Amino acid sequence: MVEMIVVVGIIGMIGGIMMFNYGQARKSQNLQIARDALQSALRQMQSNSLSGQPYPGGTSARDYGLKISQTSTAYETFVEQAGTLAYQTLEALTLPQAVSVTNLRVTYNGATTNITDAEIRFFPPFAEIKVTARNGGTTLFFEQAVVIVNFDMIYQGTTQTRSLVIDGVSGRID
């Protein structure tokens, strides 16, 4: 009887450990999926700019871009029409539940600044990256080239994060 109680106790402990690990793996997977989706959206906007995709309706596109904010659980891709102020949202996407953007920052001229909102734009024909950065309601700079944007995605209630870097110098999105 004592042996049976010990075996059941050991099985219970192993089961508890497995359930905990499964929960952590699921959080990690959701975080990675969110990061990959955001990275894919950025690369799609970069690709649209490189390929010369037109503005809807056939006119030239001024730029393609993505808006992201620390104060929102959504981000959006957009296109602007050349020569006008016409702006069209291509896709509005929501981050998975419990995933948020944190540590949004820009590096320009060697100085790193924390921001709350960024618009990352890709300008044809070479997909030159320009960034508009805001901190609250204050615009720090508008469509500035040679800027590096960094941010983390975090699964709330954990220390699990995934980072994303948009390098306006080399054009890399990692």
DAMO-V10923 format. One line per field, one symbol per residue. ss: DSSP state (H for helix, E for strand, - for the rest). Layout:
ss=???
This chain:
ss=-HHHHHHHHHHHHHHHHHHHHHHHHHHHHHHHHHHHHHHHHHHHHHHHHHH---------EEEEEEEEE----EEEEEEEE-----EEEEEEEE----EEEEEEEEEE--EEEE--EEEEEEE----EEEEEEEE--EEEEEEEE--EEEEEEEE-----EEEEEEE-----E-
